[in-house]
Amino acid sequence: MARTGYSFNPVRLIADGYDWTGRSGRLAFLTILAVSATAIGMAVWGAENSRAAEIAGWLGLAFLTIPNYGHLLRRLNDLGQSGWLWLLSLVPYLNILFILALLLMPGGRRNPHEPTGLRAIGFAVAAGLVVVVASRAFWAPYTIPSGSMKPTLLVGDYMVVSLFRPAPERGAVYVFRHPANGQDYVARLIGLPGDRVQIVDGVVHLNDAPLVQTDAGLFTEVMEPQGPARVLPRCYNGAVGPGAICEKRLWIETLPDGRQHGVLNIGSSAMDNTGTFTVPDGHLFFLGDNRDNATDSRIAPVAGGYGFVPEDLIRGRAARVLVSTAGQGYLEFWNWRPDRFLKGIR
């Protein structure tokens, strides 16, 4: 069927997305893609600049998920192709070529409608994506590229961060932006505004009182490249060869409210003894749990650390490890760490 023109009607565009027996021309298909890309752009831009824009972007994309799928099916109808080809949109990289083909190929062919089973399956997938995309306004995924938070977080952990922003809580693990370079970091909150923090012989003194550290034995791991970044661990028992056991001293540190977490000691370091840091208003003091392998608030930004972190740079609180790999990629299921699946972060 020849087309004489196209005019943008947002209500009609969304309504057509729920009529999966219809047909969409190239301009209609391009329009729904462009609107969705705008929502994605808003979410990405908002992640750096505006929490409201980030939420609006993800919720907008969730609202467009089913119409997107509908127009994909309608476009296949218009090309005279099987509706089952929508499965190609789920294949990484190949989906890009698939979308380009749908945009470039001329339509107007007759096509028998697919069985209702196709639409039921597609709707179930699309509805599931709506829930995931909508919830994405309130969480974000992060990977752990370094060992600064061992034993709490391991290299290769893929974790979920809650983007809700209640008052900062001492002892919780947060993701935040570096005050100087804007990159994301993860560490444990130790000092709140007005707190005095000092490290004496490797022990944290908070408001002039030392935090209790209880000897918990050894933390052990194999000396081998870890995670996608292929990082080698540092060891308390000196230089060990590939495949040997790398040891670190493990301590359980107790905060004033009774919250406990593990910390590691590799050996003496320059940051085992510091001056007293007084946390200014509107700022926070963070430490890595792997104390001798972390550049944290003990070190000023000009020296490679991040110093005091402004509260408005907090991205969210680390909530749970989804999956963890000791290999170079998350598709290497043989390198997964099953004991860390859905592991809560304390």
C-alpha positions as CSV (number, residue, x, y, z in Angstrom):
1,M,0.0,0.0,0.0
2,A,1.5,3.3,-1.0
3,R,1.8,6.1,1.5
4,T,1.1,9.7,0.8
5,G,2.7,11.2,3.9
6,Y,3.3,11.1,7.6
7,S,2.4,13.5,10.3
8,F,3.5,13.0,13.9
9,N,0.6,12.4,16.3
10,P,1.9,11.2,19.7
11,V,-1.5,9.8,20.9
12,R,-1.9,7.8,17.6
13,L,1.8,6.7,17.8
14,I,1.3,5.2,21.3
15,A,-2.2,3.8,20.5
16,D,-0.8,2.1,17.3
17,G,1.8,0.4,19.4
18,Y,-0.9,-1.6,21.1
19,D,-2.4,-2.7,17.8
20,W,0.0,-5.5,16.8
21,T,-2.1,-6.7,13.8
22,G,-1.5,-3.3,12.1
23,R,1.3,-2.0,10.0
24,S,3.9,0.8,10.6
25,G,5.9,2.6,7.9
26,R,9.5,3.6,8.2
27,L,8.8,7.1,9.6
28,A,6.4,5.8,12.3
29,F,9.0,3.2,13.3
30,L,11.8,5.8,13.3
31,T,9.7,8.2,15.4
32,I,9.0,5.6,18.2
33,L,12.8,4.8,18.2
34,A,13.7,8.5,18.4
35,V,11.2,9.2,21.2
36,S,12.7,6.2,23.1
37,A,16.2,7.4,22.4
38,T,15.3,10.7,23.9
39,A,14.1,9.0,27.1
40,I,17.3,7.1,27.3
41,G,19.3,10.3,26.8
42,M,17.3,12.0,29.5
43,A,18.1,9.1,31.9
44,V,21.8,9.1,31.1
45,W,22.1,12.9,31.3
46,G,20.1,12.9,34.5
47,A,22.4,10.3,36.1
48,E,25.1,13.0,35.9
49,N,23.1,16.1,36.4
50,S,19.5,15.7,37.7
51,R,17.9,13.0,39.7
52,A,14.5,14.1,38.6
53,A,15.5,13.9,34.9
54,E,17.0,10.4,35.5
55,I,13.7,9.1,37.1
56,A,11.6,10.8,34.3
57,G,13.8,9.2,31.6
58,W,13.6,5.7,33.0
59,L,9.8,5.9,33.6
60,G,9.3,7.3,30.2
61,L,11.2,4.5,28.6
62,A,9.2,2.0,30.6
63,F,6.0,3.6,29.3
64,L,7.3,3.2,25.7
65,T,8.4,-0.4,26.1
66,I,5.2,-2.1,24.9
67,P,4.6,0.5,22.1
68,N,8.1,-0.1,20.9
69,Y,7.5,-3.8,20.7
70,G,4.2,-3.2,19.0
71,H,5.7,-1.0,16.3
72,L,8.4,-3.6,15.7
73,L,5.8,-6.2,15.0
74,R,3.8,-3.8,12.9
75,R,6.9,-3.0,10.9
76,L,7.5,-6.7,10.3
77,N,3.9,-7.0,9.1
78,D,4.5,-4.1,6.7
79,L,7.6,-5.9,5.3
80,G,5.7,-9.1,4.8
81,Q,8.0,-10.9,7.3
82,S,7.3,-13.3,10.1
83,G,6.6,-11.7,13.4
84,W,8.8,-14.3,15.1
85,L,11.8,-12.3,13.8
86,W,11.3,-10.0,16.7
87,L,13.5,-12.4,18.7
88,L,16.5,-10.9,16.8
89,S,16.0,-7.7,18.8
90,L,17.1,-9.6,21.9
91,V,20.5,-10.6,20.4
92,P,23.3,-8.2,21.3
93,Y,25.0,-6.5,18.3
94,L,22.8,-8.4,15.8
95,N,19.8,-6.3,17.0
96,I,21.5,-3.2,15.7
97,L,21.6,-4.6,12.1
98,F,18.1,-5.9,12.6
99,I,16.7,-2.4,13.5
100,L,18.6,-0.8,10.6
101,A,17.1,-3.3,8.2
102,L,13.6,-2.5,9.5
103,L,14.3,1.2,8.9
104,L,15.8,0.9,5.4
105,M,13.7,-1.8,3.7
106,P,10.6,-0.5,1.8
107,G,7.3,-1.9,3.1
108,G,3.8,-2.0,1.8
109,R,3.6,-5.8,1.4
110,R,0.7,-8.0,2.4
111,N,1.4,-10.3,5.3
112,P,-0.8,-12.9,7.1
113,H,-1.0,-12.3,10.8
114,E,1.0,-14.5,13.1
115,P,-0.7,-16.9,15.5
116,T,-1.9,-15.3,18.8
117,G,0.8,-17.4,20.6
118,L,3.5,-15.1,19.2
119,R,1.8,-12.0,20.6
120,A,1.1,-13.6,24.0
121,I,4.8,-14.5,24.3
122,G,5.9,-11.1,23.1
123,F,3.5,-9.3,25.5
124,A,4.8,-11.3,28.4
125,V,8.4,-10.3,27.6
126,A,7.5,-6.7,27.0
127,A,5.5,-6.6,30.2
128,G,8.5,-8.0,32.1
129,L,10.7,-5.3,30.5
130,V,8.3,-2.6,31.6
131,V,8.8,-3.7,35.3
132,V,12.6,-3.9,34.9
133,V,12.9,-0.6,33.1
134,A,10.5,1.3,35.4
135,S,12.4,-0.1,38.5
136,R,15.6,1.1,37.0
137,A,14.7,4.6,38.1
138,F,15.5,3.5,41.6
139,W,18.6,1.3,41.2
140,A,21.8,1.2,39.2
141,P,24.2,-1.6,38.4
142,Y,27.9,-1.3,39.2
143,T,30.9,-3.5,38.7
144,I,33.9,-3.8,41.1
145,P,37.2,-3.4,39.2
146,S,39.6,-3.3,42.2
147,G,40.2,-4.9,45.5
148,S,39.9,-1.9,47.7
149,M,36.7,-3.2,49.4
150,K,37.8,-6.8,50.1
151,P,36.5,-8.8,51.9
152,T,33.1,-7.1,51.5
153,L,33.3,-6.8,47.8
154,L,35.5,-8.8,45.4
155,V,37.0,-7.9,42.1
156,G,34.4,-9.0,39.5
157,D,31.3,-8.5,41.7
158,Y,28.4,-7.0,39.8
159,M,26.2,-5.3,42.3
160,V,22.9,-3.3,42.6
161,V,23.0,0.1,44.2
162,S,19.8,1.6,45.6
163,L,19.3,5.2,44.4
164,F,17.1,6.2,47.2
165,R,18.8,8.9,49.2
166,P,17.9,8.8,52.9
167,A,20.3,10.4,55.5
168,P,23.8,9.0,55.2
169,E,24.3,6.1,57.6
170,R,27.7,5.4,59.2
171,G,29.0,1.9,58.3
172,A,27.0,1.5,55.1
173,V,28.7,1.0,51.7
174,Y,28.1,3.8,49.1
175,V,28.8,4.6,45.5
176,F,29.8,8.2,45.0
177,R,31.5,10.4,42.4
178,H,35.1,11.4,42.9
179,P,35.2,15.1,43.8
180,A,37.9,15.8,41.2
181,N,37.6,13.4,38.2
182,G,33.8,12.5,38.4
183,Q,34.4,8.8,38.2
184,D,32.4,6.4,40.4
185,Y,34.0,4.9,43.5
186,V,32.7,2.6,46.2
187,A,33.7,2.7,49.9
188,R,32.4,2.4,53.5
189,L,31.1,5.5,55.2
190,I,33.1,6.1,58.5
191,G,32.9,9.8,59.3
192,L,29.8,12.0,59.3
193,P,29.9,15.9,59.4
194,G,31.6,17.0,62.6
195,D,33.3,13.7,63.3
196,R,37.0,13.5,64.0
197,V,38.8,10.5,62.3
198,Q,42.3,9.4,62.8
199,I,44.2,6.2,62.0
200,V,46.7,5.0,64.7
201,D,48.7,1.9,64.0
202,G,46.1,0.8,61.5
203,V,43.2,1.2,64.0
204,V,40.5,3.8,63.3
205,H,39.9,6.3,66.0
206,L,36.5,7.9,65.8
207,N,35.9,11.0,67.9
208,D,39.0,10.1,69.9
209,A,37.8,6.5,70.7
210,P,39.4,3.5,68.9
211,L,37.1,1.2,67.0
212,V,37.3,-2.4,68.4
213,Q,39.0,-4.8,66.0
214,T,38.7,-8.5,66.7
215,D,41.1,-11.0,65.1
216,A,39.2,-13.2,62.7
217,G,42.2,-15.2,61.3
218,L,43.1,-15.1,57.6
219,F,41.4,-14.1,54.4
220,T,42.8,-16.3,51.6
221,E,42.6,-16.2,47.9
222,V,44.5,-17.7,44.9
223,M,47.3,-15.7,43.4
224,E,45.8,-15.2,39.9
225,P,44.4,-12.4,37.8
226,Q,41.0,-11.4,39.1
227,G,37.9,-10.0,37.3
228,P,37.6,-8.3,33.9
229,A,40.5,-6.0,34.8
230,R,42.8,-9.0,35.6
231,V,44.0,-7.5,38.8
232,L,46.6,-9.4,40.9
233,P,46.0,-9.4,44.7
234,R,48.5,-8.2,47.3
235,C,49.5,-10.6,50.1
236,Y,50.3,-10.5,53.8
237,N,52.5,-13.6,53.4
238,G,54.8,-11.9,50.9
239,A,55.4,-12.5,47.2
240,V,53.8,-15.8,46.2
241,G,53.8,-17.5,42.8
242,P,50.9,-18.0,40.4
243,G,48.4,-20.5,41.8
244,A,49.7,-20.2,45.4
245,I,47.5,-19.0,48.4
246,C,47.6,-15.3,49.0
247,E,46.9,-14.5,52.7
248,K,45.7,-11.3,54.4
249,R,45.0,-10.7,58.1
250,L,41.2,-10.4,58.7
251,W,39.8,-8.3,61.5
252,I,36.2,-7.7,62.4
253,E,35.7,-3.9,63.1
254,T,32.9,-2.8,65.3
255,L,31.4,0.7,65.0
256,P,29.9,2.6,67.9
257,D,26.4,1.5,67.1
258,G,27.4,-2.2,67.1
259,R,27.5,-2.6,63.3
260,Q,30.4,-4.9,62.3
261,H,32.3,-5.5,59.1
262,G,35.5,-7.2,58.0
263,V,38.7,-5.3,57.3
264,L,42.0,-6.6,55.9
265,N,45.6,-5.9,56.8
266,I,48.4,-6.6,54.3
267,G,51.3,-5.0,56.3
268,S,52.7,-1.7,57.4
269,S,51.9,1.2,55.2
270,A,52.3,5.0,55.2
271,M,48.6,5.4,55.9
272,D,48.5,3.3,59.0
273,N,49.2,6.5,61.0
274,T,47.5,9.8,60.0
275,G,46.7,13.1,61.5
276,T,43.2,13.9,62.7
277,F,40.6,14.6,60.0
278,T,37.7,16.8,61.0
279,V,34.8,16.2,58.6
280,P,33.4,19.5,57.4
281,D,29.7,20.3,57.1
282,G,28.1,18.7,54.0
283,H,30.9,16.2,53.6
284,L,31.6,12.6,54.4
285,F,34.7,10.5,55.2
286,F,35.1,7.1,53.5
287,L,37.5,4.2,53.9
288,G,38.1,1.0,51.9
289,D,37.8,-2.2,53.9
290,N,41.1,-3.4,52.3
291,R,42.9,-0.7,54.3
292,D,46.4,-1.2,52.8
293,N,45.1,-1.3,49.3
294,A,42.7,1.6,49.2
295,T,43.2,5.2,48.1
296,D,40.4,6.8,50.1
297,S,39.5,9.8,52.2
298,R,42.9,9.6,54.0
299,I,44.4,10.8,50.8
300,A,43.7,14.2,49.2
301,P,42.5,14.3,45.6
302,V,45.7,15.9,44.4
303,A,47.6,12.9,45.7
304,G,45.3,10.3,44.1
305,G,42.6,9.8,46.8
306,Y,39.3,11.6,47.1
307,G,39.5,13.3,50.5
308,F,36.3,14.5,52.0
309,V,33.3,13.7,49.7
310,P,30.5,16.2,49.4
311,E,27.1,14.6,50.3
312,D,25.6,15.6,47.0
313,L,28.0,13.4,45.2
314,I,26.5,10.2,46.7
315,R,25.0,8.1,43.9
316,G,23.4,5.4,46.1
317,R,23.9,2.7,48.7
318,A,25.3,-0.7,47.7
319,A,22.5,-3.2,48.3
320,R,23.3,-6.6,46.9
321,V,25.7,-8.6,44.7
322,L,23.8,-10.0,41.7
323,V,26.6,-12.1,40.2
324,S,30.3,-12.4,40.6
325,T,33.0,-13.6,38.2
326,A,36.7,-14.4,38.6
327,G,37.1,-14.3,34.8
328,Q,37.3,-11.6,32.2
329,G,33.6,-11.5,31.4
330,Y,30.2,-12.3,33.0
331,L,29.4,-14.7,30.2
332,E,32.2,-17.0,31.4
333,F,29.8,-19.0,33.6
334,W,32.5,-21.4,34.5
335,N,34.3,-18.6,36.4
336,W,31.2,-17.5,38.4
337,R,31.3,-17.5,42.2
338,P,28.0,-19.2,43.1
339,D,28.3,-18.4,46.8
340,R,28.1,-14.7,46.0
341,F,24.8,-14.8,44.0
342,L,22.3,-12.3,45.5
343,K,24.6,-11.8,48.5
344,G,23.6,-8.8,50.7
345,I,26.2,-6.1,51.3
346,R,26.8,-5.1,54.9
